[in-house]
Amino acid sequence: MNIRDFLLQQKNSNKIAIKCGEEQITYKALHNRCEIISSFLLKHFSKSDNIIIFLPNSIDFVVAYFSIIYAGKTAVPLGSSSKEPEIDYCIKQCNSKLIITNSNQIKNTGKLKGEINILYIDEFKDDIVKEIIQTSKYNKTVVMLSTSGTTSKPKKVMLSDENIYFNIIGLLELLPLKENDIPLVVLPFSFSYGHTAQMLLYIYLGLTFVIMDSFFMVNSFLNLINKESITYFEAVPSLLIMILKYAKNDMLNNIWSIGFVGDKISNYVMDKLIDKYPHIKFLQVYGQTEASPIITKLEINKYLEKRYSVGKPISGVKIKIVKDGINCFPNVIGDIFVSGPNIMKGYYQNPEETEKKIINGYLDTGDLGWFDEDGYLYIKGRKDNLIISGGMNISPEEVEEVIRMHPAVEEACAFPEQDEILGKAVSVRVVYSESVSENELINFCSERLSSYKVPRRITFVDYLPKTESGKYKKQKNEER
């Protein structure tokens, strides 16, 4: 099935498709508007293959996305908080000739008018004659999503209809959403999980979904859940930590399930969430943009027994754990490699990096992990994040998990800093919610970590730079 068919199969439905703030739109109206704009694109921008979407999560984003897909073009979502240099980099990287945005984004795009065409979707008039929806090859690149860019500039991942449809089917094996479920979207549509496992999944199922259209604040988030009778949402670990600290036990009574994505959640936080909200089923998946993004799923009936695992591969996906070129036995940590129909076509105009990433048909995830005896996968952390101190390998994620166990700590990001004797030593930046000293946190770590893993320095900051997917920007945090 092609992505365009997700919406086409709902085109006669008068059911509300999306609610966002005071706006809402039915599936029928959504289809009609996309059909009109796609005809405009074909008429005026027939040679523009890669079209950038520079919009926040909104009805306009979905309209822009499916208009591009209907026209047989490739959608290139760009984070709505991107600044002029980032937009300019995306234009050059993708050879784009057109950006679809709105008038609220004009301050970011105004200086680009001489370099690229700009279509303000909120000013578009519905007076164009409809034309036939373009057909395209099944394996065509339909969307290009950015890698997280935690340690370097993001690359563009080319995904096909097959990649995405395969992920949708894999998700449905995990997530038994019903016709009357009302999901809430807080993750950006430009982020691979928000794109596939939220926007496209909900449209494929014909659900009514609600978009949180304001900056995330716990109170407004909880009020929206109550107002719209939300039954399900997905979040990154940092958001779940905020909910855990500030949401009372009865504030999520309507929620039957929560999915968490984007980064590894600490065992400590997982335990606290399960204890505080026993009626909620927590869904863990593991993935990467290069895998469309879902690789594994933890079944609903296993989330208590295997709560620290990211589950088993979705159907059709194969995983191997490799150390020193040899497949690992259970409980042995190694490099995680993945193959299957979900694996990307490659990085756009970057064959060298593609060859480094896909080796003999397997995607090198760059993650370290292991299988238990039952075939469940566990994630240790990022291989390229490892801190080598005095010849010892230290996982920054392990250090972060321990520090976040302290009740005064809101967030923590561990990274290496130069050390004359050890070469590298562990340093941590911390956002705290209560007063706490550096010595107190170092002592706290000393009681829970081997001595070589204990941070040499802890710095307190007001915020930690993150990617749109909620992962810490290691390079940015190191440079601060």
Secondary structure, 3 states (H helix, E strand, C coil): CCHHHHHHCCCCCCCEEEEECCEEEEHHHHHHHHHHHHHHHHHHCCCCCEEEECCCCCHHHHHHHHHHHHCCCEEEECCCCCCHHHHHHHHHHHCCCEEEECHHHHHHHHHHCCCCEEEEHHHCCCCCCCCCCCCCCCCCEEEEEECCCCCCCCCEEEEEHHHHHHHHHHHHHHCCCCCCCCEEECCCCCCHHHHHHHHHHHHHHCCCEEECCCCCCHHHHHHHHHHCCCCEEEECHHHHHHHHHHCCHHHHCCCCEEEECCCCCCHHHHHHHHHHCCCCEEEEEEECHHHCCEEEECCHHHCCCCCCCCEEECCCCEEEEEECCEECCCCCCEEEEEECCCCCCEECCCHHHHHHHEECCEEEEEEEEEECCCCCEEEEEEHHHCEEECCEEECHHHHHHHHHCCCCEEEEEEEEEEECCCEEEEEEEEEECCCCCHHHHHHHHHCCCCHHHCCCEEEECCCCCECCCCCECHHHHHHC
